[in-house]
Amino acid sequence: MSISYFSSDLKRVTGSDRFFVWFKWFVFGHALHLTLLIRLGQSMKTLPLLNKFLVPLCEVFIRIIYASDISCRAKIGPGLIIVHGHDIVIGSNVIIGNDCKIFNGVTLGNKYTEVPDNAQPTVGNGVVISTGAKVLGGIQIGNHTMIGANCVVLTNCPPGAVVVGVPGRVIRVNPV
């Protein structure tokens, strides 16, 4: 299922169905390669016995090549765009909806590391998370929300919100 999501990721990044446009992005698009590694790792979760070796291997490649710590156990919907795929952290219990855009330096993970509770964010559809943003804890980010650069989001965000600052605060809610 996750590998089939890659074609929608590719179509969303390129904006085209043409083979040569896809080919150019597939060969030269380093952020698209990161997305492919994530989708490969997610699709290997279903393989009996081999998944204990291949999924962590994919995660290691992601760490080494892209300096990102992205768990292949995270649930990520189709249409994902990663812009400048370095320094991204996505925890294992994170849920990301369809057609989301994630920039470099983004962290989606736990708020408290000392507590055994592994509460991580749920991100809605069509969300844009800008460079350096941190979304922490078991919070809900509504559909079509825009999170500003270097924002630290610790509370739920309504759909269509524009969130900025440290700590993150909603400055506007656009109609969805």
Beta strands, then each sheet from edge to edge (+ up, - down):
strand 1: 69-70
strand 2: 75-76
strand 3: 81-82
strand 4: 89-90
strand 5: 95-96
strand 6: 101-102
strand 7: 107-109
strand 8: 122-123
strand 9: 128-129
strand 10: 134-136
strand 11: 140-141
strand 12: 146-147
strand 13: 152-153
strand 14: 161-164
strand 15: 169-173
sheet 1: 1+ 4+ 7+ 10+ 13+
sheet 2: 2+ 5+ 8+ 11+
sheet 3: 3+ 6+ 9+ 12+ 14+ 15-
end
